[in-house]
Amino acid sequence: MKKNIITIISLAFFTVGSTYAQDIQSILDKHFKAIGQEKVLKIQTQVSTGKLLNMGMEIPFTSITKRPGKAYLEMDIQGAKVVSAFDGVKGWAIQPWTGSAEPVDLSGPDLRPLEEMSDLNGAMWNYEEKGHQLELLGTEDLDGTQVYVLKMTRKNGEIFHYYIDNEKYIVVKMKFTMMVNGQENEIVDLMSDFQDVDGYLMPFTHKQAFDGQTGMSMIYEEVKFNEDIDDAIFLKPVTSPANE
């Protein structure tokens, strides 16, 4: 359960036919304008604090992202400090429930949420340069709201679906699959409570479901941009000889 929480939070994500190519770019242009992407591009660091609500537990968290491609996540789970980080090349974590306070390396599916989190611009910005492919599947009704459905095939083969409000042009839902404890899970992220933070419109509430079952809620309480962050926080702590 604790590992699932770390994997999922790290978190809160081809060739198209000529008929839809222009529509996709138009949708993206309106989306980036709606959320204030020009402000995002000027952000060097993001520090967020909030809480996770899961199975009766309230878990405080702090997440830090810094250009280029660094991420740090700290949570307090029942009095235990849980940390995971990505320095732009390597990932690591401290997981007290393993019985050790020593950092362990992260790779593969365990590292992917941190890599995702480290991209301040978001996967859709310059998606072609990142090696991703995007397809417009059409529109559908989402609880009374008409949304565009965009399917992204990531460079690594992962599939993400983005649901964009066709009036406000904000992403209100995201669907993707993720390996959790060796099993593939479909995750749906519903986003709400959009707030303007220094010109950037972002969701402060994420409600997630796993394989159709209600999962956790992630609620941001404060978000700060361009704070001074020492790169050392992202680096794996050096193991002392006595603990090797």
Order of alpha helices (4+ residues) and beta strands (2+ residues): alpha-alpha-alpha-beta-beta-beta-beta-beta-beta-alpha-beta-beta-beta-beta-beta-beta-beta
